[in-house]
């Protein structure tokens, strides 16, 4: 991770999603790393809406919004897209 902010942003997102931390070697470790990585990429690419059915991420939508990441379910995103047309 270079000076592009990925490391700090990744740690912030990890703290929001997994306040107890991510245990290396656990069965869920790869999925948790992927969740954080996808959200970091979303933010760094300045995308509008992160669309997911992942309940854990949806429950943290307001905390992620504080980091500038808008999270919606597919139904919410569809409603938002229709509203913008």
C-alpha positions as CSV (number, residue, x, y, z in Angstrom):
1,X,0.0,0.0,0.0
2,X,1.6,3.2,-1.2
3,X,0.8,6.7,-0.2
4,X,-2.5,6.6,-2.1
5,X,-4.6,6.3,1.2
6,X,-5.6,2.7,0.8
7,X,-4.0,1.6,4.0
8,X,-5.7,4.3,6.2
9,X,-9.0,4.0,4.4
10,X,-8.9,0.2,4.6
11,X,-8.3,0.4,8.4
12,X,-11.2,2.8,8.8
13,X,-13.6,0.6,6.8
14,X,-12.3,-2.5,8.7
15,X,-13.0,-0.7,12.0
16,X,-16.6,0.0,10.9
17,X,-17.4,-3.4,9.6
18,X,-15.4,-5.5,12.1
19,X,-14.9,-3.6,15.3
20,X,-13.5,-6.7,17.0
21,X,-10.8,-6.9,14.3
22,X,-10.1,-9.4,11.5
23,X,-8.4,-12.6,12.7
24,X,-5.8,-13.8,10.2
25,X,-6.2,-17.5,9.4
26,X,-9.9,-17.6,10.4
27,X,-12.4,-19.2,8.0
28,X,-14.0,-15.8,7.3
29,X,-10.7,-13.9,6.9
30,X,-10.7,-14.0,3.0
31,X,-14.3,-12.8,2.8
32,X,-13.7,-10.0,5.3
33,X,-10.5,-8.8,3.4
34,X,-12.5,-8.9,0.2
35,X,-15.3,-6.8,1.7
36,X,-12.9,-4.2,2.8
37,X,-11.0,-4.2,-0.5
38,X,-14.2,-3.8,-2.5
39,X,-15.3,-0.8,-0.4
40,X,-11.9,0.8,-0.6
41,X,-11.9,0.4,-4.4
42,X,-15.4,1.8,-4.5
43,X,-14.4,4.9,-2.5
44,X,-11.1,5.5,-4.4
45,X,-12.9,5.3,-7.8
46,X,-15.4,7.9,-6.6
47,X,-18.4,5.7,-7.4
48,X,-21.9,6.8,-6.4
49,X,-23.6,3.8,-4.8
50,X,-22.2,0.6,-3.4
51,X,-25.0,-2.0,-4.1
52,X,-25.1,-5.1,-2.0
53,X,-27.3,-7.7,-0.3
54,X,-24.7,-8.2,2.5
55,X,-26.6,-7.6,5.7
56,X,-23.5,-6.7,7.7
57,X,-22.5,-4.0,5.2
58,X,-26.1,-2.7,5.0
59,X,-26.4,-2.5,8.8
60,X,-23.3,-0.3,8.8
61,X,-24.5,2.0,5.9
62,X,-24.7,5.1,8.1
63,X,-21.2,4.5,9.5
64,X,-19.9,4.0,6.0
65,X,-21.7,7.2,4.9
66,X,-19.6,9.1,7.4
67,X,-16.6,7.8,5.3
68,X,-18.2,9.0,2.1
69,X,-19.5,5.6,1.0
70,X,-23.2,5.3,0.1
71,X,-24.5,1.8,0.6
72,X,-27.9,0.6,-0.7
73,X,-29.7,-2.7,-1.3
74,X,-30.5,-3.5,-5.0
75,X,-34.1,-2.3,-4.4
76,X,-33.0,1.0,-2.9
77,X,-30.5,1.6,-5.7
78,X,-33.1,0.9,-8.3
79,X,-35.4,3.4,-6.7
80,X,-32.6,6.0,-6.5
81,X,-31.7,5.5,-10.1
82,X,-35.3,6.0,-11.2
83,X,-35.5,9.1,-9.1
84,X,-32.4,10.5,-10.8
85,X,-33.8,9.9,-14.3
